[in-house]
Amino acid sequence: MTEPTILVPGFNDDTAMLHPLVTFLTQEQLNPQAISPQPSNGIVGIEVLAERLAAQIDARFAPEQALNLVGFSMGGLICRTYVQKLGGAERVRRLVTLATPHQGTWMAYLFNRPACLQMRPGSAFLDDLNSDLSALEQVQFTSLWTPLDLTILPARSSQMEVGETISIVSPFHRALLFDRRVLRR
């Protein structure tokens, strides 16, 4: 069987919202496994959620098991933290982020919660995460984003200097989870 593809949802989400992606990846025989570190409502920091993701991965898979990661929105930052700060680059083969605020989002100013503070443009968390991208160079990294995103503001915040950045004109943030062009990627 192919290596597992771990799917991580974003802010205020759980695995249910990943159902279309799980269904598609199952049909493609890509062995999807949805993992939702909780609480996802921003009351704990992204590094805490990344540690919870790491613990769930360790509980489900043998240490030598190679993995693929797909993170939606804040889930992409959780995945990046796992890869870049928690040694995930040793076992992750491919990391795909969908509509992830790599450079922050102005929408994070709506809530005064730890994870939201971290997702604000220019936050210490994002500055640190973006200061050393060498771990992302060890994996096949792709960032998919839509220029029409009204959740990641500005939408170009989903672009990265490393790996492949693909713009797909999709009508809104969550639409990327249902867009056939994204699913094929």
C-alpha positions in Angstrom: 0.0 0.0 0.0 1.1 3.5 -0.7 2.5 5.7 2.1 -0.2 7.4 4.1 -1.4 10.9 3.2 -2.2 12.8 6.4 -4.8 15.5 6.1 -4.9 18.3 8.6 -7.8 20.8 8.7 -7.6 24.5 9.6 -9.0 27.0 12.1 -12.2 26.0 13.8 -12.4 22.8 11.7 -12.3 19.1 12.2 -11.9 16.0 10.0 -15.5 16.2 8.7 -14.7 19.2 6.5 -12.0 17.1 4.8 -14.5 14.4 3.6 -14.4 15.4 -0.1 -10.6 15.3 -0.1 -10.6 12.0 1.8 -13.0 10.5 -0.8 -11.0 11.7 -3.8 -7.7 10.5 -2.3 -9.2 7.1 -1.4 -10.4 6.7 -5.0 -6.8 7.5 -6.1 -5.5 4.9 -3.7 -3.4 7.5 -1.8 -4.3 6.1 1.6 -5.7 9.3 3.2 -5.8 9.6 7.0 -7.5 12.7 8.5 -6.0 13.9 11.7 -7.4 17.0 13.5 -5.3 18.3 16.4 -7.7 20.0 18.8 -8.8 22.4 19.9 -8.7 24.1 16.5 -10.4 27.3 17.6 -7.2 29.2 18.3 -7.1 28.9 22.1 -3.8 27.1 22.0 -0.7 27.9 19.9 0.2 26.3 16.6 3.2 24.7 18.0 1.0 22.9 20.6 -1.2 21.7 17.7 1.9 20.5 15.9 3.0 18.6 18.9 -0.4 16.9 19.1 -0.2 16.1 15.4 3.2 14.5 16.0 1.9 12.5 18.9 -1.0 11.2 16.8 1.3 10.3 13.9 3.6 8.5 16.3 0.6 6.6 17.8 -0.7 5.5 14.3 2.5 4.8 12.3 5.8 3.1 12.8 8.8 5.5 13.1 10.2 4.4 9.8 6.8 4.9 7.9 7.2 7.6 5.3 4.3 10.1 5.1 2.7 12.7 2.9 1.1 15.8 4.6 -1.7 18.0 3.3 -2.7 21.0 5.4 -5.6 23.3 4.8 -5.3 26.9 6.0 -4.0 26.9 9.6 -3.5 23.1 9.1 -0.7 24.0 6.7 1.1 26.0 9.4 0.6 23.0 11.8 2.2 20.7 9.2 5.0 23.1 8.5 5.8 23.4 12.2 5.9 19.6 12.4 8.2 19.4 9.4 10.4 22.3 10.3 10.6 22.3 14.1 9.7 18.8 15.3 11.8 16.6 13.0 9.0 15.7 10.6 11.3 16.3 7.6 12.9 13.0 8.4 9.8 11.0 7.4 7.6 13.4 5.3 8.1 12.9 1.6 5.6 15.5 0.4 4.0 18.5 2.0 1.1 20.2 0.3 -0.5 23.3 1.8 -3.9 24.7 0.6 -4.8 28.3 1.3 -2.3 28.6 4.1 -1.4 32.0 5.6 2.4 31.5 5.3 2.9 35.2 5.6 -0.1 35.8 7.8 -3.6 37.0 7.3 -5.4 40.2 8.4 -8.4 38.0 9.3 -6.4 36.8 12.3 -7.1 40.2 13.9 -10.7 39.1 14.4 -9.8 36.9 17.4 -7.4 37.6 20.3 -6.4 34.0 20.7 -2.9 32.5 20.7 -3.0 30.8 17.3 -4.7 33.8 15.8 -1.9 36.1 17.2 0.6 33.7 15.5 -1.2 34.0 12.2 -1.0 37.8 12.0 1.3 39.3 9.4 4.7 40.0 11.0 4.2 37.8 14.1 7.2 36.4 15.9 5.9 32.9 15.2 5.7 33.4 11.4 9.0 35.3 11.4 10.7 32.4 13.1 9.0 29.8 10.9 9.9 31.6 7.7 13.5 32.4 8.8 14.8 28.9 8.0 13.1 27.0 5.2 15.8 24.4 4.8 13.6 21.6 6.1 11.0 22.4 3.4 13.8 22.0 0.8 14.2 18.4 2.0 10.6 17.5 1.1 8.5 18.0 -2.0 6.8 21.1 -1.0 3.8 22.7 -2.8 1.6 25.6 -1.8 -1.8 25.9 -3.6 -3.7 29.1 -3.2 -6.4 31.2 -4.8 -6.0 34.9 -5.5 -9.7 35.3 -4.7 -9.2 34.2 -1.1 -11.1 36.5 1.3 -9.9 34.6 4.4 -6.2 34.8 3.7 -5.7 38.6 3.3 -3.8 39.5 1.3 -4.2 36.2 -0.7 -0.6 36.4 -1.8 0.3 35.5 1.8 -0.1 31.9 0.7 2.9 32.1 -1.6 6.3 30.7 -0.6 9.9 31.3 -1.7 10.6 27.5 -1.6 9.1 24.6 -3.5 6.3 25.0 -6.0 3.6 27.7 -5.6 0.5 27.2 -7.7 -2.3 29.7 -8.1 -5.7 28.3 -8.9 -8.5 30.7 -9.5 -11.1 29.3 -7.2 -14.0 31.4 -5.9 -13.2 31.4 -2.2 -11.0 29.9 0.6 -12.9 26.6 1.3 -13.6 26.1 -2.4 -10.0 24.8 -2.7 -11.1 21.6 -0.9 -13.7 20.9 -3.5 -12.0 22.2 -6.7 -11.2 19.3 -9.0 -8.0 21.0 -10.2 -6.8 21.1 -6.6 -7.8 17.5 -6.0 -5.8 16.3 -9.0 -2.7 18.2 -7.8 
